[in-house]
Amino acid sequence: MATVCAGTLALMDSGIKLKKPVSGIAMGLITDKESDNYVVLSDILGDEDHLGDMDFKVTGTRDGITACQMDIKIEGLSYEVLGKALAQANQGRMHILEIMMDTISEPREEYKPHAPRFATLKVPKDMIGAIIGPGGKIIQDIQEKSGATITITQEGDIGMVEVFADNQESIDIALKHINAITEVPEVGKVYKGTVKSVVSFGAFVEILPGKEGLLHISEIEWRRLEKVEDVLKEGDEVEVKVIDIDNRSGKLKLSRKALLPKPENKKK
C-alpha cells in the first residue's frame, strides 16, 4: 500500500493531472478460534501478515473505495468483521491522505523537464513532403538535432505530425524546426535570417527553411551603400522585415533598414 501512496505523490509531483489523489492501507485480522473474540489490525507488518488470518488491502479517494483485495486463512468473515475492517480502513486512509496532502495538495502545473511527453501538429498535406525531405533527409536531420522521434500520417487533407521525446527541450527543438518549415511568410513580420548569397544589387536571405527573399541594397541601411559587402557577407545572421510578397511568383522583398532608427535628416 505504500506504493499506492508513493505512486500518487510521484504522479502529482511529475505534473500528471490526477482527478483525485488515492491512498491505501492494509488491514489484518487475528481471531480466537475458541471464542468470538477478534482484533482488526491497521497497516500490518510482515509478522502480523504471516501469523494473522486476513490480509485486506483497500485503496481509495476521499469519496470512496477505488480497489480492494483480500486473502484470508479462515473459512469466512462475518458482516460484523468486514464492516469493522472497512470502517477502520477508511479512517486509516483518510489519516494517510491528510499527511500526503501536506506534502503536495495538487498536481504540478507543468510536467517535470525530464518527463516523457509528445506533441501533435496538424499541417496541410502538401507540407508533408517538405517536412520529410528527399529520401527522408529533413526529418532525419530534425530527429538527430532534437533527439525526438517524429511520425507523420495523413488523414484526408491534413497531415498529423506527432513528436515524441523524453524531455521538453527536445520537443521544443523539433517543433521549432517543423514550424519553420510549415510557416508561411507574412508581410510586416520580422524574421532572423541567414545571408545565403551576396550579389551586386543586394543579398538573398533565408528567413525560413527553404524560403529566401531579396534584401535589396537600398533596403540594407538608410545611408547609400556602394557595395553590399560593406555591411553583409555570406553566412551573416540578420534581422529583416518582409515588406512585400509578389502575388504571382511568391517572391519575398525584405528590408533591414525598416528595423533601424531613421536618421533625423531623412524625410518621412
One Martini backbone bead per residue (centre of mass of N, CA, C, O) as a GRO file, in nm:
protein
  268
    1MET     BB    1   0.052   0.066  -0.011
    2ALA     BB    2   0.293   0.253  -0.046
    3THR     BB    3   0.281   0.258  -0.361
    4VAL     BB    4   0.019   0.415  -0.383
    5CYS     BB    5   0.109   0.671  -0.236
    6ALA     BB    6   0.372   0.721  -0.397
    7GLY     BB    7   0.238   0.729  -0.676
    8THR     BB    8   0.065   0.976  -0.630
    9LEU     BB    9   0.295   1.173  -0.562
   10ALA     BB   10   0.458   1.134  -0.825
   11LEU     BB   11   0.241   1.219  -1.029
   12MET     BB   12   0.193   1.504  -0.913
   13ASP     BB   13   0.494   1.597  -0.929
   14SER     BB   14   0.504   1.545  -1.258
   15GLY     BB   15   0.199   1.662  -1.366
   16ILE     BB   16  -0.026   1.469  -1.332
   17LYS     BB   17  -0.384   1.481  -1.387
   18LEU     BB   18  -0.541   1.401  -1.130
   19LYS     BB   19  -0.851   1.385  -1.004
   20LYS     BB   20  -0.760   1.202  -0.746
   21PRO     BB   21  -0.629   1.110  -0.466
   22VAL     BB   22  -0.454   0.809  -0.345
   23SER     BB   23  -0.497   0.577  -0.083
   24GLY     BB   24  -0.348   0.317   0.137
   25ILE     BB   25  -0.441   0.008   0.317
   26ALA     BB   26  -0.378  -0.252   0.555
   27MET     BB   27  -0.560  -0.532   0.679
   28GLY     BB   28  -0.596  -0.720   0.974
   29LEU     BB   29  -0.633  -1.052   1.149
   30ILE     BB   30  -0.733  -1.178   1.479
   31THR     BB   31  -0.837  -1.492   1.601
   32ASP     BB   32  -1.047  -1.685   1.819
   33LYS     BB   33  -1.137  -2.018   1.798
   34GLU     BB   34  -1.276  -2.039   2.098
   35SER     BB   35  -1.405  -1.762   2.007
   36ASP     BB   36  -1.536  -1.427   1.920
   37ASN     BB   37  -1.268  -1.306   1.917
   38TYR     BB   38  -1.120  -0.995   1.779
   39VAL     BB   39  -0.867  -0.826   1.560
   40VAL     BB   40  -0.809  -0.529   1.393
   41LEU     BB   41  -0.554  -0.435   1.170
   42SER     BB   42  -0.325  -0.172   1.095
   43ASP     BB   43  -0.072  -0.172   0.900
   44ILE     BB   44   0.076  -0.430   0.848
   45LEU     BB   45   0.320  -0.655   0.899
   46GLY     BB   46   0.484  -0.938   0.838
   47ASP     BB   47   0.410  -1.101   1.092
   48GLU     BB   48   0.102  -1.042   1.091
   49ASP     BB   49   0.054  -1.153   0.810
   50HIS     BB   50   0.159  -1.444   0.865
   51LEU     BB   51  -0.017  -1.495   1.147
   52GLY     BB   52  -0.269  -1.412   1.036
   53ASP     BB   53  -0.618  -1.417   0.881
   54MET     BB   54  -0.565  -1.132   0.718
   55ASP     BB   55  -0.547  -0.961   0.388
   56PHE     BB   56  -0.661  -0.616   0.351
   57LYS     BB   57  -0.682  -0.418   0.072
   58VAL     BB   58  -0.722  -0.049   0.057
   59THR     BB   59  -0.839   0.189  -0.185
   60GLY     BB   60  -0.871   0.562  -0.212
   61THR     BB   61  -1.065   0.830  -0.175
   62ARG     BB   62  -1.268   1.052  -0.019
   63ASP     BB   63  -1.531   0.913  -0.176
   64GLY     BB   64  -1.384   0.619  -0.206
   65ILE     BB   65  -1.345   0.312  -0.340
   66THR     BB   66  -1.114   0.168  -0.593
   67ALA     BB   67  -0.978  -0.081  -0.425
   68CYS     BB   68  -0.955  -0.445  -0.359
   69GLN     BB   69  -0.789  -0.706  -0.144
   70MET     BB   70  -0.815  -1.060  -0.042
   71ASP     BB   71  -0.681  -1.264   0.228
   72ILE     BB   72  -0.762  -1.586   0.379
   73LYS     BB   73  -0.741  -1.845   0.663
   74ILE     BB   74  -1.037  -1.870   0.684
   75GLU     BB   75  -1.363  -1.958   0.609
   76GLY     BB   76  -1.468  -1.664   0.711
   77LEU     BB   77  -1.680  -1.364   0.723
   78SER     BB   78  -1.835  -1.139   0.889
   79TYR     BB   79  -2.006  -0.850   0.871
   80GLU     BB   80  -1.878  -0.727   1.120
   81VAL     BB   81  -1.581  -0.754   1.039
   82LEU     BB   82  -1.597  -0.616   0.763
   83GLY     BB   83  -1.708  -0.345   0.863
   84LYS     BB   84  -1.471  -0.278   1.053
   85ALA     BB   85  -1.248  -0.288   0.837
   86LEU     BB   86  -1.361  -0.062   0.654
   87ALA     BB   87  -1.374   0.163   0.869
   88GLN     BB   88  -1.072   0.150   0.948
   89ALA     BB   89  -0.965   0.203   0.662
   90ASN     BB   90  -1.090   0.482   0.626
   91GLN     BB   91  -0.947   0.616   0.860
   92GLY     BB   92  -0.659   0.557   0.760
   93ARG     BB   93  -0.674   0.688   0.477
   94MET     BB   94  -0.737   0.977   0.574
   95HIS     BB   95  -0.480   1.016   0.736
   96ILE     BB   96  -0.280   0.966   0.503
   97LEU     BB   97  -0.394   1.184   0.310
   98GLU     BB   98  -0.325   1.429   0.485
   99ILE     BB   99  -0.019   1.388   0.471
  100MET     BB  100   0.005   1.401   0.165
  101MET     BB  101  -0.122   1.696   0.136
  102ASP     BB  102   0.114   1.833   0.292
  103THR     BB  103   0.315   1.782   0.055
  104ILE     BB  104   0.083   1.752  -0.188
  105SER     BB  105  -0.232   1.887  -0.314
  106GLU     BB  106  -0.142   1.907  -0.626
  107PRO     BB  107  -0.073   1.918  -0.933
  108ARG     BB  108   0.142   2.021  -1.131
  109GLU     BB  109   0.142   2.245  -1.387
  110GLU     BB  110   0.408   2.105  -1.480
  111TYR     BB  111   0.617   1.917  -1.617
  112LYS     BB  112   0.881   1.756  -1.599
  113PRO     BB  113   1.158   1.791  -1.792
  114HIS     BB  114   1.200   1.449  -1.797
  115ALA     BB  115   0.927   1.391  -1.907
  116PRO     BB  116   0.750   1.216  -2.098
  117ARG     BB  117   0.636   1.318  -2.436
  118PHE     BB  118   0.386   1.480  -2.657
  119ALA     BB  119   0.317   1.615  -2.990
  120THR     BB  120   0.067   1.780  -3.203
  121LEU     BB  121   0.038   1.837  -3.557
  122LYS     BB  122  -0.127   2.035  -3.806
  123VAL     BB  123  -0.099   1.992  -4.161
  124PRO     BB  124  -0.077   2.029  -4.469
  125LYS     BB  125  -0.029   1.784  -4.704
  126ASP     BB  126   0.184   1.963  -4.879
  127MET     BB  127   0.398   1.956  -4.618
  128ILE     BB  128   0.508   1.669  -4.580
  129GLY     BB  129   0.745   1.667  -4.784
  130ALA     BB  130   0.908   1.900  -4.646
  131ILE     BB  131   0.958   1.747  -4.378
  132ILE     BB  132   1.094   1.491  -4.496
  133GLY     BB  133   1.224   1.493  -4.761
  134PRO     BB  134   1.470   1.368  -4.943
  135GLY     BB  135   1.485   1.055  -4.821
  136GLY     BB  136   1.443   1.185  -4.520
  137LYS     BB  137   1.647   1.417  -4.448
  138ILE     BB  138   1.492   1.625  -4.271
  139ILE     BB  139   1.370   1.443  -4.045
  140GLN     BB  140   1.644   1.325  -3.957
  141ASP     BB  141   1.772   1.594  -3.876
  142ILE     BB  142   1.569   1.669  -3.656
  143GLN     BB  143   1.613   1.415  -3.481
  144GLU     BB  144   1.916   1.461  -3.432
  145LYS     BB  145   1.899   1.751  -3.303
  146SER     BB  146   1.662   1.676  -3.077
  147GLY     BB  147   1.593   1.355  -2.998
  148ALA     BB  148   1.341   1.298  -3.149
  149THR     BB  149   1.031   1.147  -3.249
  150ILE     BB  150   0.888   1.119  -3.585
  151THR     BB  151   0.548   1.117  -3.704
  152ILE     BB  152   0.355   1.062  -4.018
  153THR     BB  153   0.015   1.128  -4.110
  154GLN     BB  154  -0.276   1.085  -4.318
  155GLU     BB  155  -0.593   1.287  -4.305
  156GLY     BB  156  -0.671   1.359  -4.583
  157ASP     BB  157  -0.578   1.708  -4.580
  158ILE     BB  158  -0.411   1.604  -4.326
  159GLY     BB  159  -0.123   1.633  -4.126
  160MET     BB  160   0.010   1.415  -3.874
  161VAL     BB  161   0.228   1.535  -3.623
  162GLU     BB  162   0.445   1.339  -3.416
  163VAL     BB  163   0.612   1.409  -3.100
  164PHE     BB  164   0.879   1.234  -2.932
  165ALA     BB  165   0.998   1.256  -2.582
  166ASP     BB  166   1.200   1.284  -2.264
  167ASN     BB  167   1.176   1.605  -2.319
  168GLN     BB  168   1.109   1.941  -2.372
  169GLU     BB  169   1.348   2.036  -2.541
  170SER     BB  170   1.313   1.839  -2.779
  171ILE     BB  171   1.034   1.930  -2.858
  172ASP     BB  172   1.100   2.230  -2.915
  173ILE     BB  173   1.308   2.183  -3.139
  174ALA     BB  174   1.126   2.027  -3.335
  175LEU     BB  175   0.896   2.239  -3.358
  176LYS     BB  176   1.067   2.467  -3.470
  177HIS     BB  177   1.141   2.327  -3.737
  178ILE     BB  178   0.855   2.261  -3.836
  179ASN     BB  179   0.736   2.550  -3.827
  180ALA     BB  180   0.941   2.669  -4.028
  181ILE     BB  181   0.849   2.494  -4.271
  182THR     BB  182   0.522   2.566  -4.247
  183GLU     BB  183   0.559   2.852  -4.263
  184VAL     BB  184   0.411   3.159  -4.363
  185PRO     BB  185   0.489   3.436  -4.486
  186GLU     BB  186   0.466   3.780  -4.362
  187VAL     BB  187   0.364   4.084  -4.381
  188GLY     BB  188   0.551   4.263  -4.124
  189LYS     BB  189   0.742   4.043  -4.045
  190VAL     BB  190   0.999   3.929  -3.833
  191TYR     BB  191   1.326   3.796  -3.917
  192LYS     BB  192   1.582   3.551  -3.867
  193GLY     BB  193   1.849   3.538  -4.090
  194THR     BB  194   2.045   3.412  -4.373
  195VAL     BB  195   2.308   3.466  -4.571
  196LYS     BB  196   2.348   3.305  -4.887
  197SER     BB  197   2.389   3.564  -5.085
  198VAL     BB  198   2.590   3.790  -5.290
  199VAL     BB  199   2.511   4.082  -5.474
  200SER     BB  200   2.514   4.385  -5.634
  201PHE     BB  201   2.183   4.436  -5.542
  202GLY     BB  202   2.232   4.231  -5.289
  203ALA     BB  203   2.055   3.989  -5.077
  204PHE     BB  204   2.006   3.653  -4.986
  205VAL     BB  205   1.753   3.553  -4.749
  206GLU     BB  206   1.698   3.311  -4.504
  207ILE     BB  207   1.401   3.291  -4.300
  208LEU     BB  208   1.334   2.998  -4.393
  209PRO     BB  209   1.316   2.688  -4.478
  210GLY     BB  210   1.342   2.742  -4.823
  211LYS     BB  211   1.311   3.071  -4.764
  212GLU     BB  212   1.367   3.340  -4.978
  213GLY     BB  213   1.496   3.681  -4.996
  214LEU     BB  214   1.522   4.015  -5.100
  215LEU     BB  215   1.793   4.235  -5.015
  216HIS     BB  216   1.821   4.530  -5.101
  217ILE     BB  217   2.056   4.773  -5.101
  218SER     BB  218   1.832   4.997  -5.019
  219GLU     BB  219   1.745   4.799  -4.747
  220ILE     BB  220   1.989   4.798  -4.543
  221GLU     BB  221   2.021   5.117  -4.533
  222TRP     BB  222   1.991   5.459  -4.520
  223ARG     BB  223   2.240   5.464  -4.646
  224ARG     BB  224   2.450   5.472  -4.905
  225LEU     BB  225   2.562   5.199  -5.097
  226GLU     BB  226   2.820   5.052  -5.283
  227LYS     BB  227   2.839   4.781  -5.105
  228VAL     BB  228   2.729   4.506  -4.952
  229GLU     BB  229   3.006   4.419  -4.810
  230ASP     BB  230   3.005   4.663  -4.602
  231VAL     BB  231   2.781   4.478  -4.420
  232LEU     BB  232   2.761   4.201  -4.585
  233LYS     BB  233   2.785   3.839  -4.562
  234GLU     BB  234   2.817   3.526  -4.595
  235GLY     BB  235   2.641   3.391  -4.302
  236ASP     BB  236   2.491   3.608  -4.192
  237GLU     BB  237   2.300   3.742  -3.939
  238VAL     BB  238   1.961   3.880  -3.995
  239GLU     BB  239   1.727   4.127  -3.954
  240VAL     BB  240   1.400   4.115  -4.107
  241LYS     BB  241   1.147   4.258  -4.321
  242VAL     BB  242   0.845   4.203  -4.465
  243ILE     BB  243   0.723   4.413  -4.744
  244ASP     BB  244   0.678   4.183  -4.975
  245ILE     BB  245   0.451   3.978  -5.190
  246ASP     BB  246   0.425   3.811  -5.469
  247ASN     BB  247   0.135   3.687  -5.600
  248ARG     BB  248   0.262   3.505  -5.830
  249SER     BB  249   0.564   3.409  -5.726
  250GLY     BB  250   0.631   3.466  -5.402
  251LYS     BB  251   0.825   3.681  -5.369
  252LEU     BB  252   1.058   3.833  -5.150
  253LYS     BB  253   1.065   4.140  -4.962
  254LEU     BB  254   1.327   4.304  -4.792
  255SER     BB  255   1.414   4.470  -4.466
  256ARG     BB  256   1.647   4.645  -4.255
  257LYS     BB  257   1.592   4.954  -4.225
  258ALA     BB  258   1.304   4.925  -4.090
  259LEU     BB  259   1.468   4.849  -3.803
  260LEU     BB  260   1.596   5.127  -3.816
  261PRO     BB  261   1.678   5.423  -3.734
  262LYS     BB  262   1.586   5.727  -3.841
  263PRO     BB  263   1.721   5.981  -3.962
  264GLU     BB  264   1.658   6.316  -3.916
  265ASN     BB  265   1.733   6.404  -4.229
  266LYS     BB  266   1.502   6.227  -4.308
  267LYS     BB  267   1.240   6.182  -4.488
  268LYS     BB  268   0.904   6.068  -4.462
   0.00000   0.00000   0.00000
